[in-house]
Amino acid sequence: MRTELLEAVTASDVPARRFRGKNKGKRWTRGEDTELAVIRLPLDVHDHGTRHRTEQLYSAMWSVKRALQRDARDAVAAYWAGDVRRETDAKAWRLKLGLSREGMERRAYRHMEDSKHLGHHVTKALVMHQADEVFETSVSRHLFPDSSGRRHGRPEVGRWWDYTRIPGRARSHTTARKWETFRLHGTFSGHLDTYRHRDLAPTVTTPEQAAALPPGARVLEQPGRMPAPSRPSGRIETGEVTATGKPKTRAATWWDHTGALAVVFTGGAESNRSDVVLPLRLPSGSGRWPRLLHFLNDPETWHKIDLVRRRDASAPGGWAYEAHLMVLCDGYASPATRARRAAAAGLERAGGVDGNVSNVSVVSFPATFDPAYGDVEATRVALTDEELAALAKARRKERGRKHALDRSRRASNPGQYGPSKRQQARTARRQDAGLPARTVPVPGGARAANKAGVPKQAYRRDALSAGYRLNRARLAAAAAKDHRARRIAEDIVAAHGANLTVEDCDIRTWYRRWGKALQATTPGRVITAIGRECEKTGGWMLRASTFTTKLSQTCFCGETVTKTLADRIHTCTGCGVVGDRDMVSAALAAHVGLADPHDSSTARLNTVQARNTQILFHEGLQEALPSQPQHGARPTRGRTHAAAHKPGHPVGRGPLLDKTPPTGTGQTPNETRPANERHKAHVGTAGSTDRCHPCAPGPCRHRAGITALRDDS
């Protein structure tokens, strides 16, 4: 443990360092009604010098973040090791170790001052905001639990390939022309004048006129390698005069630039080189200009810029750079989107949402629950045949790229892999035939490891070819594509209104059973997108606890209908309702009320209202609740391919739904709670074939032979 974590080393003959005090002026704060939106602006880094300086900036900032993460990890270890001081005064102990926002900033300053090269690339403002990010994302989340009482793990050092964002500093809204990190110079109209398309009508001279053009018209003609704008030179009149009547002038700066838009960074605090100028590349089609006009036409609303990079195999250097501009305004919505949301806000309906592994079900009723004001509406969102085919094709392509990566790594590092059984047999045949041994260019065997199975050489030390890096970038870019969640949310809110209720489920527990199957449907992302669309439309999506409502185990009449996860049909012996399990849960969710909208545990099911709805909407419910299992909504009993199997249990798909599962299949995990059973057989677990040590603890509580548990979700 380093001594600087426990005490500050100060010399008696060196005066204490002085820091700038608090600002005496009134601090600017964003108003409660002022929204904050972000627009991504692509940057052109084709110039070799500009790209090299940008890469040096990322390298320097990454070294700062890595040093801060290591310091945070050591300080946290010292914090938990000091039991007595932590129990006596935890806050004073944290301040002593520097586990505060100011303490992390002081550490960052010391790293910058002690190094000999960071001052040539970064500024103290960048270092300070990097320290704030490390404190918020690593230290604070570990020391202080969230609203649910959970803490994050101890701070760890991230990877270079995951470092994609350099946080900038917001502009000063009280002092004019004050941006301490990344600055956006130029004007929107100046960019139009600089890169005006040759076929653009002469009458179009302003961005407002360009935004009014019909879709398909070309507005800009930007070159493939955009030149960086030059810094203004000469003298600018200030509007004042001297005592002799001569006009006062000042030197021109970047604030006098009115041409094409560009992000400017002054460079490091000790750098003697010129500014880093990154030109912006705006969309050239007229269909995107109304959105650009909304964000870029008023420079007074520009708030902050973050420099972001993403993997792009086609970009020079393998990285594409973007400027994320935060603007003090609401997000852009097209006229069609505004009209659709206005129509959805006028729908006086109440609905429920039920998320499943393979689909999302939505059922809504009129807000008055009176058939005279509308009928029941039901929607099921599932993967279509075209989407399934596209998903299968994407998975095949992903497997092919992974195989290509493995072959490339083996070919570049043949000494770290052994030959496969087929290659060994071929070598033996050639030796028996008296033929010379043939060199194996791509060994197909296991990696060279010690007796414990640890590779003798770390993977990060392998030699990687340019083709390997290119394929890896393509694989990362393919995995980062967006999903259909936003489009689905728009359709659901437009049909069912903006007032919905969903069960408060923990999607993470579903991955313990179905694994990668959730990556295809992403029910959590769909539900999150629905909630965001409800808020933008003016409504809300409430979350109801499954422990107080038990929608999947309740009927409209109030009777309890016990079902396992494999039972996809709801059959009530009391009132005779037969329907799809998910649709019934979604319909019941529309009758859930919350005493506190922010507390899901206050949710209660109004069984009287649900029974009245069943009577009034009898015919509509029969049509909305299909009595047959839907496509892809029948999970097999027992464990699936994504989960570990018990010793002695046959690997593969479980038995059919109409057959009794074999003994030892295990409990059916709850939809919202983690499985009580471990995924792997350990000593002391029921069903394990290993013999227990006499001193080992007793077996876990598990009733062997139980094939179905009551699902309380």
C-alpha positions in Angstrom: 0.0 0.0 0.0 1.4 3.3 -1.0 2.1 5.8 1.8 0.5 8.7 0.0 -2.9 7.1 0.6 -2.4 7.3 4.4 -0.7 10.6 4.8 0.3 13.6 2.8 4.1 13.9 2.5 4.9 17.6 2.9 8.3 19.2 3.7 8.5 21.7 6.5 10.5 24.1 4.4 8.1 24.1 1.4 5.1 26.4 1.8 1.6 24.8 1.5 0.2 25.0 -2.0 -2.6 27.5 -2.5 -5.7 26.8 -4.6 -8.2 29.1 -6.1 -11.1 29.6 -3.8 -14.8 29.5 -4.5 -16.3 31.8 -7.1 -17.8 34.8 -5.4 -20.1 35.5 -8.3 -23.6 34.0 -8.7 -23.3 30.5 -10.0 -25.1 29.6 -13.2 -27.6 26.8 -12.9 -29.8 25.2 -15.5 -33.5 26.0 -15.1 -35.9 23.3 -14.1 -37.8 23.7 -17.3 -34.7 23.9 -19.5 -34.1 20.5 -21.2 -30.8 19.1 -22.4 -30.4 17.4 -25.8 -27.4 15.9 -27.5 -26.5 15.8 -31.2 -23.7 13.8 -32.7 -21.5 15.7 -35.2 -19.0 13.6 -37.3 -15.4 15.0 -37.4 -13.0 14.8 -40.3 -9.6 13.5 -39.3 -8.1 12.5 -42.7 -5.2 14.9 -42.2 -2.3 12.9 -40.8 -1.1 15.6 -38.4 -4.5 16.2 -37.0 -5.2 12.5 -36.6 -1.9 12.0 -34.9 -2.5 14.8 -32.3 -6.0 13.4 -31.7 -4.6 10.0 -31.0 -2.0 11.5 -28.7 -4.7 13.3 -26.8 -6.6 10.0 -26.3 -3.4 8.2 -25.2 -2.6 10.9 -22.7 -6.1 11.0 -21.3 -6.2 7.2 -21.1 -3.0 7.2 -19.0 -4.6 9.7 -16.6 -7.7 7.6 -16.3 -5.8 4.5 -15.7 -3.7 6.1 -13.0 -6.8 7.4 -11.3 -8.5 4.0 -11.4 -5.4 2.4 -9.8 -5.3 5.1 -7.1 -9.0 4.6 -6.5 -8.6 0.9 -6.2 -5.8 1.2 -3.7 -7.6 3.9 -1.7 -10.8 1.8 -1.5 -8.8 -1.2 -0.3 -7.3 0.9 2.4 -10.7 2.2 3.4 -12.1 -1.2 3.9 -9.0 -2.4 5.7 -9.2 0.4 8.3 -12.0 -1.1 10.4 -11.5 1.0 13.5 -11.2 4.4 11.7 -14.2 3.5 9.5 -16.4 2.7 12.4 -15.3 5.7 14.3 -15.8 8.4 11.6 -16.2 7.0 8.1 -16.5 10.4 6.5 -13.2 11.6 8.0 -11.5 8.4 7.0 -12.7 8.8 3.4 -11.5 12.4 3.3 -8.1 11.3 4.7 -7.7 8.8 1.9 -8.9 11.3 -0.7 -12.1 9.3 -1.6 -14.0 12.4 -2.6 -14.6 14.4 -5.7 -12.0 17.0 -4.7 -9.6 14.3 -3.6 -9.7 12.6 -7.0 -9.2 16.0 -8.7 -6.1 16.7 -6.6 -4.7 13.3 -7.5 -5.3 14.1 -11.2 -3.5 17.4 -10.8 -0.5 15.7 -9.2 -0.3 13.1 -12.0 -0.3 15.8 -14.6 2.4 17.8 -12.7 4.6 14.9 -12.0 4.7 13.7 -15.6 6.8 15.3 -18.2 4.6 14.7 -21.2 1.0 15.1 -20.2 1.2 18.9 -20.2 2.0 18.9 -23.9 -1.3 17.2 -24.7 -4.0 17.8 -22.1 -5.2 20.7 -19.9 -6.2 20.8 -16.2 -9.8 21.2 -17.2 -9.8 17.9 -19.0 -8.0 16.2 -16.2 -10.4 17.5 -13.7 -13.5 16.3 -15.5 -11.8 12.9 -16.0 -11.3 12.7 -12.3 -15.0 13.6 -11.7 -16.0 10.8 -14.1 -13.8 8.2 -12.3 -15.3 9.3 -8.9 -18.9 9.0 -10.1 -18.6 5.8 -12.0 -16.2 3.9 -9.8 -15.8 5.3 -6.3 -19.2 6.7 -5.5 -21.1 3.7 -6.8 -19.0 1.4 -4.7 -19.0 3.3 -1.4 -22.6 4.4 -1.4 -25.5 2.1 -2.2 -28.2 3.1 -4.7 -31.9 3.4 -4.0 -32.3 -0.4 -4.1 -29.5 -0.9 -1.6 -27.0 -2.4 -4.1 -23.3 -1.4 -4.4 -21.1 -1.7 -7.4 -17.9 -3.7 -7.3 -14.5 -2.3 -6.4 -12.9 0.1 -8.9 -11.0 -1.8 -11.7 -8.8 -0.6 -14.5 -10.6 -0.6 -17.8 -9.3 -1.5 -21.2 -7.8 0.8 -23.8 -10.4 -0.3 -26.4 -13.3 0.6 -24.2 -12.0 4.2 -23.6 -14.1 6.1 -26.1 -15.1 9.4 -24.4 -13.2 12.4 -23.3 -15.5 14.6 -21.2 -15.3 18.2 -21.9 -16.1 21.2 -19.8 -19.3 23.2 -20.2 -19.1 26.8 -21.5 -19.5 29.7 -19.1 -23.0 31.2 -19.4 -22.0 34.1 -17.2 -18.8 35.1 -19.0 -18.9 35.6 -22.8 -16.5 33.6 -25.0 -15.3 31.2 -22.4 -14.9 27.6 -23.3 -12.0 25.9 -21.4 -11.8 22.7 -23.4 -13.4 21.8 -26.7 -15.0 24.7 -28.5 -17.3 24.9 -31.5 -16.5 27.8 -33.8 -18.2 29.0 -36.9 -21.8 29.5 -37.9 -24.4 27.3 -39.5 -25.0 29.8 -42.3 -21.2 30.1 -42.8 -21.0 26.3 -43.3 -23.7 26.6 -45.9 -21.9 29.3 -47.7 -18.5 27.5 -47.6 -19.8 24.1 -48.9 -22.8 25.2 -51.0 -23.9 22.6 -53.6 -23.4 23.6 -57.2 -27.0 22.7 -58.1 -28.6 24.5 -55.2 -30.9 27.3 -56.3 -29.5 30.8 -55.9 -32.5 31.9 -54.0 -31.6 29.6 -51.1 -29.2 31.6 -49.0 -30.1 30.8 -45.4 -30.4 27.6 -43.4 -34.1 28.2 -42.9 -34.6 28.2 -46.6 -32.5 25.0 -47.0 -34.5 23.2 -44.3 -37.7 24.0 -46.2 -36.5 22.3 -49.4 -38.3 19.0 -50.4 -36.5 15.7 -49.4 -33.9 14.6 -51.9 -32.5 18.0 -52.7 -28.7 18.3 -52.3 -27.7 21.2 -50.1 -23.9 20.7 -49.4 -21.0 19.5 -51.5 -18.3 18.6 -49.0 -15.0 17.2 -50.2 -13.8 13.8 -49.1 -10.9 15.4 -47.2 -12.3 18.5 -45.6 -9.7 21.2 -45.1 -9.4 22.7 -41.6 -10.6 26.3 -41.4 -7.9 28.9 -40.8 -7.7 31.0 -37.7 -8.8 34.6 -38.4 -5.9 37.1 -38.6 -5.6 40.9 -38.6 -7.2 43.4 -36.4 -10.8 43.8 -35.4 -12.4 47.1 -34.4 -13.9 47.0 -30.9 -16.4 49.9 -31.4 -14.5 52.2 -29.0 -12.3 55.1 -29.7 -9.2 56.5 -28.1 -8.7 59.9 -26.6 -7.5 61.2 -30.0 -10.6 59.8 -31.7 -8.8 56.8 -33.3 -10.9 53.5 -33.3 -9.6 50.9 -31.0 -8.7 47.5 -32.4 -7.8 44.0 -31.1 -6.2 40.9 -32.6 -8.6 38.6 -34.3 -9.3 35.2 -32.6 -11.4 32.1 -33.2 -14.4 33.9 -31.8 -14.4 36.1 -35.0 -14.6 33.0 -37.3 -17.9 33.0 -39.1 -17.1 30.3 -41.7 -17.5 26.5 -41.7 -18.1 24.8 -38.4 -15.1 23.2 -36.6 -14.2 21.9 -33.1 -11.1 23.7 -31.8 -8.9 22.5 -28.9 -6.0 24.7 -27.8 -3.8 21.7 -27.0 -1.9 21.0 -23.9 -1.1 23.6 -21.2 2.6 23.4 -22.1 2.3 22.8 -25.8 3.9 25.1 -28.3 2.1 23.8 -31.3 -1.0 25.4 -32.9 -4.6 24.6 -32.1 -6.1 21.2 -33.0 -8.8 22.0 -35.5 -11.4 19.3 -36.4 -13.7 20.2 -39.2 -17.4 19.0 -39.0 -19.0 17.0 -41.7 -22.8 17.7 -41.8 -25.4 15.7 -43.7 -25.8 17.1 -47.2 -29.4 16.0 -47.9 -32.2 18.5 -47.2 -34.2 15.9 -45.2 -31.7 16.2 -42.3 -31.6 20.0 -42.3 -34.7 20.7 -40.1 -33.0 18.7 -37.3 -29.6 20.5 -37.8 -31.5 23.8 -37.8 -33.0 22.9 -34.5 -29.7 22.3 -32.8 -27.1 24.5 -34.6 -28.9 27.6 -35.6 -28.6 29.3 -32.2 -25.0 29.4 -30.7 -26.3 30.7 -27.4 -27.8 27.3 -26.6 -24.6 25.4 -27.1 -23.6 24.0 -23.7 -20.8 21.4 -23.8 -18.8 19.2 -26.2 -17.5 15.7 -25.5 -15.0 14.1 -27.8 -16.1 10.5 -28.6 -14.5 7.8 -30.8 -15.9 4.5 -32.1 -14.4 1.6 -33.9 -14.7 1.9 -37.7 -12.7 -0.3 -39.9 -13.1 2.0 -42.9 -12.0 5.1 -41.1 -8.3 6.2 -41.2 -6.6 4.7 -38.1 -9.5 2.4 -37.4 -11.4 5.0 -35.3 -14.2 7.4 -36.3 -14.4 10.6 -34.2 -17.5 12.5 -33.2 -18.3 15.6 -31.2 -21.3 15.1 -28.9 -22.7 18.6 -28.6 -25.1 19.2 -25.6 -27.7 21.9 -26.4 -29.9 23.6 -23.9 -33.2 22.8 -25.7 -35.6 19.9 -26.1 -34.9 17.1 -28.5 -35.9 17.4 -32.1 -39.2 15.9 -33.3 -40.3 15.9 -36.9 -43.8 17.3 -37.8 -45.0 13.7 -38.4 -43.7 12.6 -35.0 -45.3 15.6 -33.2 -48.6 14.8 -35.0 -48.4 11.2 -34.0 -47.6 12.0 -30.3 -50.5 14.5 -30.2 -52.9 11.9 -31.5 -51.6 9.4 -28.9 -51.9 11.9 -26.1 -55.6 12.3 -27.1 -56.2 8.6 -26.7 -57.9 8.2 -23.3 -56.9 4.6 -22.7 -55.3 2.5 -19.9 -53.2 -0.4 -20.9 -50.9 -3.0 -19.5 -47.6 -4.5 -20.8 -46.3 -8.0 -20.2 -42.7 -8.7 -21.1 -41.6 -12.2 -22.1 -38.5 -13.8 -23.3 -39.8 -14.2 -26.9 -42.4 -11.5 -27.1 -44.0 -8.4 -25.5 -47.8 -8.3 -25.1 -49.9 -5.2 -24.7 -53.6 -4.9 -23.9 -55.5 -1.7 -23.4 -59.0 -0.6 -22.5 -60.8 2.8 -22.6 -59.8 4.9 -19.6 -63.4 4.7 -18.3 -63.6 0.9 -18.8 -66.9 1.4 -20.6 -67.5 -0.3 -24.0 -69.3 2.8 -25.2 -66.0 4.7 -25.4 -64.0 2.0 -27.2 -63.2 -1.6 -27.5 -60.3 -3.7 -26.1 -57.1 -3.6 -28.2 -54.3 -6.2 -28.0 -50.9 -6.3 -29.6 -48.2 -8.9 -29.5 -44.6 -8.0 -30.6 -42.6 -11.0 -31.7 -39.9 -11.7 -34.2 -41.2 -12.1 -37.7 -40.0 -14.8 -40.2 -38.0 -12.1 -42.0 -36.4 -10.9 -38.8 -35.6 -14.5 -37.7 -33.9 -15.1 -41.1 -31.9 -11.9 -40.8 -30.9 -12.8 -37.3 -29.8 -16.2 -38.4 -27.8 -14.7 -41.2 -26.1 -12.2 -38.9 -25.2 -15.0 -36.4 -23.6 -17.0 -39.2 -21.6 -14.0 -40.3 -20.6 -13.4 -36.7 -19.4 -17.0 -36.3 -17.5 -16.7 -39.5 -15.7 -13.6 -38.3 -14.9 -15.1 -35.0 -13.4 -18.2 -36.8 -11.4 -15.9 -39.0 -10.1 -14.0 -35.9 -9.1 -17.3 -34.3 -7.3 -18.5 -37.4 -5.5 -15.2 -37.8 -4.3 -15.2 -34.1 -3.1 -18.8 -34.5 -1.2 -18.0 -37.7 0.5 -15.0 -36.2 1.4 -16.9 -33.0 2.1 -20.5 -34.0 4.4 -21.1 -31.0 1.5 -20.6 -28.6 -0.7 -23.3 -30.0 -0.2 -27.1 -30.4 -1.3 -29.2 -33.4 -4.7 -30.7 -33.5 -5.4 -34.4 -33.4 -5.8 -34.5 -37.2 -2.6 -32.7 -37.7 -0.8 -35.0 -35.3 -2.2 -38.0 -37.1 -1.1 -36.6 -40.5 2.4 -36.0 -39.1 2.6 -39.6 -37.8 1.5 -41.0 -41.2 4.2 -39.0 -43.0 6.8 -40.2 -40.5 5.8 -43.8 -40.9 6.0 -43.4 -44.7 9.5 -41.9 -44.4 8.4 -38.5 -45.7 9.8 -35.3 -44.4 7.9 -33.4 -41.7 5.7 -30.6 -43.0 5.4 -27.3 -41.2 2.0 -26.6 -39.9 1.2 -22.9 -40.7 -2.0 -22.7 -38.6 -1.9 -25.1 -35.6 -5.4 -26.2 -34.6 -4.8 -27.5 -31.1 -5.1 -26.1 -27.6 -3.1 -23.1 -26.4 0.1 -23.8 -24.6 -0.6 -23.7 -20.9 0.8 -24.8 -17.6 -0.5 -27.6 -15.4 -3.2 -25.3 -13.9 -4.5 -24.5 -17.4 -3.2 -20.9 -17.4 -1.8 -19.9 -20.8 2.0 -19.4 -20.7 1.7 -16.2 -22.6 -1.1 -13.7 -22.0 -3.4 -13.0 -25.0 -2.6 -9.3 -24.8 1.0 -10.0 -25.7 0.2 -11.9 -28.9 1.3 -10.5 -32.2 -1.8 -9.4 -34.2 -1.9 -8.8 -37.9 -3.6 -5.9 -39.7 -6.3 -8.2 -41.0 -7.0 -9.3 -37.4 -7.5 -5.8 -36.3 -9.7 -5.0 -39.3 -12.0 -8.0 -38.7 -12.1 -7.2 -35.0 -13.3 -3.7 -35.7 -15.9 -5.0 -38.1 -17.2 -7.4 -35.5 -17.4 -4.7 -32.9 -19.2 -2.4 -35.3 -21.7 -5.1 -36.2 -22.5 -5.8 -32.5 -23.1 -2.1 -31.8 -26.0 -1.6 -34.2 -29.3 -0.2 -32.8 -32.4 -2.3 -32.4 -36.0 -2.0 -33.5 -37.1 -1.0 -30.0 -37.8 2.6 -30.9 -40.0 1.8 -33.8 -41.9 -0.8 -31.8 -42.4 1.7 -29.0 -43.8 4.3 -31.4 -46.4 1.9 -32.8 -47.5 0.7 -29.3 -48.0 4.1 -27.9 -49.8 5.3 -31.0 -52.2 2.4 -30.7 -52.7 2.0 -26.9 -52.0 5.5 -25.6 -49.3 6.8 -23.3 -50.7 5.5 -19.9 -49.4 2.0 -19.4 -48.5 -0.3 -16.6 -45.8 -3.0 -16.6 -44.6 -5.6 -14.1 -41.3 -4.5 -12.4 -39.2 -7.5 -13.4 -35.5 -7.9 -13.2 -34.4 -8.9 -16.7 -31.0 -10.0 -15.5 -32.5 -13.1 -13.9 -33.9 -14.1 -17.2 -30.3 -14.4 -18.6 -29.6 -17.1 -16.1 -32.1 -19.4 -17.9 -32.4 -18.3 -21.5 -29.0 -16.6 -22.1 -28.4 -15.4 -25.7 -32.1 -15.9 -26.6 -32.8 -12.5 -25.0 -30.3 -10.8 -27.4 -32.6 -11.4 -30.3 -35.8 -10.0 -28.8 -34.3 -7.6 -26.1 -37.5 -7.3 -24.1 -35.8 -5.0 -21.6 -34.8 -2.6 -24.3 -38.3 -2.6 -25.8 -39.9 -1.9 -22.5 -37.5 0.9 -21.8 -38.2 2.4 -25.2 -42.0 2.2 -24.5 -41.5 4.1 -21.2 -39.4 6.8 -22.9 -42.0 7.2 -25.6 -44.8 7.5 -23.0 -42.9 10.3 -21.3 -42.3 12.2 -24.5 -46.0 11.8 -25.4 -47.1 13.3 -22.1 -48.1 10.1 -20.2 -46.3 7.6 -18.0 -45.5 4.0 -17.7 -45.9 2.7 -14.1 -44.0 -0.3 -12.8 -45.9 -2.7 -10.5 -44.2 -5.1 -8.1 -44.9 -8.8 -9.0 -44.9 -9.7 -5.3 -48.0 -7.6 -4.5 -49.9 -8.2 -7.8 -49.1 -11.7 -9.0 -50.7 -11.1 -12.4 -49.5 -14.3 -13.9 -51.2 -16.3 -11.1 -54.5 -14.4 -10.9 -57.7 -14.4 -13.0 -60.2 -11.6 -13.8 -62.6 -13.1 -11.3 -60.0 -12.9 -8.5 -59.3 -16.6 -8.3 -55.7 -17.9 -8.1 -54.6 -19.9 -11.1 -51.3 -21.6 -10.4 -49.1 -22.0 -13.4 -45.4 -22.8 -14.0 -43.3 -21.1 -16.6 -44.0 -23.9 -19.1 -47.8 -23.4 -18.8 -48.5 -20.8 -21.5 -52.3 -21.1 -21.4 -54.4 -19.5 -18.6 -57.3 -21.7 -17.7 -59.6 -20.6 -14.8 -61.9 -23.2 -13.3 -63.9 -20.6 -11.6 -65.1 -18.3 -14.4 -64.0 -20.5 -17.4 -61.6 -18.0 -19.0 -59.2 -19.6 -21.3 -56.5 -17.4 -22.9 -52.9 -16.7 -23.6 -51.0 -16.3 -20.3 -49.1 -13.2 -21.4 -52.2 -11.5 -22.8 -54.1 -12.2 -19.5 -51.3 -10.7 -17.5 -51.2 -7.6 -19.7 -54.9 -7.1 -19.4 -54.8 -7.4 -15.7 -51.9 -4.9 -15.5 -54.3 -2.3 -16.9 -56.3 -2.6 -13.6 -53.3 -2.1 -11.3 -53.2 1.0 -9.1 -50.3 2.5 -7.2 -50.6 4.5 -4.1 -47.1 6.0 -4.8 -46.2 6.1 -8.6 -42.5 6.0 -7.7 -42.8 3.0 -5.4 -43.6 -0.3 -7.2 -44.4 -2.1 -3.9 -47.5 0.0 -3.4 -49.1 -1.6 -6.5 -52.4 -3.4 -5.9 -54.7 -5.2 -8.4 -58.3 -3.9 -8.4 -60.1 -7.2 -8.7 -63.5 -5.6 -8.6 -62.7 -3.5 -11.7 -61.1 -6.4 -13.4 -64.3 -8.5 -12.9 -66.5 -5.8 -14.3 -64.2 -5.4 -17.3 -64.5 -9.2 -17.9 -68.3 -8.9 -17.9 -68.5 -5.7 -20.1 -65.8 -6.7 -22.6 -66.7 -10.4 -22.8 -66.7 -10.7 -26.6 -63.7 -8.4 -27.1 -61.6 -10.3 -24.5 -62.4 -13.6 -26.2 -60.9 -12.2 -29.4 -58.0 -10.5 -27.7 -56.9 -13.5 -25.6 -56.1 -16.4 -28.0 -56.5 -19.8 -26.5 -53.5 -21.3 -28.3 -49.8 -20.9 -27.5 -48.2 -18.3 -29.7 -45.1 -18.7 -31.9 -42.0 -18.8 -29.8 -43.8 -18.6 -26.4 -43.3 -22.1 -25.1 -40.1 -22.6 -23.1 -39.2 -26.1 -22.5 -39.2 -27.6 -19.0 -35.9 -28.1 -17.2 -32.7 -26.3 -18.2 -32.0 -25.0 -21.7 -28.8 -24.9 -23.7 -27.8 -21.6 -22.1 -27.8 -23.0 -18.6 -25.6 -25.7 -17.0 -27.0 -29.2 -16.7 -26.9 -31.4 -13.7 -24.6 -34.4 -13.7 -26.4 -37.3 -15.2 -29.1 -35.2 -16.8 -29.2 -35.6 -20.6 -28.1 -32.6 -22.5 -30.5 -31.2 -25.0 -34.1 -30.0 -25.2 -36.4 -30.9 -22.4 -39.4 -33.2 -22.7 -42.7 -32.2 -24.3 -45.1 -30.1 -22.4 -47.7 -32.8 -22.2 -45.3 -35.3 -20.6 -44.1 -35.5 -17.0 -40.5 -34.3 -16.7 -38.0 -36.7 -15.4 -36.9 -36.7 -11.7 -34.0 -34.4 -11.0 -35.0 -31.8 -13.6 -34.9 -29.2 -10.8 -37.0 -26.2 -9.9 -38.5 -23.9 -12.4 -36.8 -20.5 -11.9 -39.1 -17.6 -11.0 -39.6 -15.0 -13.7 -38.5 -12.2 -11.5 -36.2 -13.7 -8.8 -32.9 -15.6 -9.3 -33.1 -19.3 -9.2 -32.6 -20.9 -5.8 -30.5 -23.6 -7.4 -26.9 -23.2 -8.4 -26.0 -23.4 -12.1 -23.2 -25.8 -11.4 -23.0 -28.8 -9.2 -20.9 -28.1 -6.1 -20.0 -30.2 -3.1 -23.0 -30.2 -0.8 -25.6 -29.5 -3.5 -28.4 -32.0 -3.8 -28.1 -34.1 -6.9 -24.4 -34.0 -7.1 -22.6 -37.2 -7.8 -19.5 -36.1 -5.9 -19.0 -37.6 -2.5 -19.1 -35.0 0.3 -16.2 -34.6 2.8 -17.2 -35.5 6.3 -16.5 -32.0 7.5 -18.3 -30.3 4.6 -21.5 -28.4 5.4 -24.8 -30.1 4.9 -26.7 -30.1 1.5 -28.7 -27.1 0.5 -32.4 -27.2 1.2 -33.9 -28.7 -2.0 -36.8 -31.1 -2.3 -35.7 -33.7 -4.9 -38.4 -34.7 -7.3 -40.3 -31.4 -7.3 -40.9 -30.7 -11.0 -43.1 -27.6 -10.8 -43.1 -24.7 -8.4 -45.8 -22.1 -7.9 -44.9 -19.0 -9.9 -45.6 -15.9 -7.8 -44.6 -13.4 -10.5 
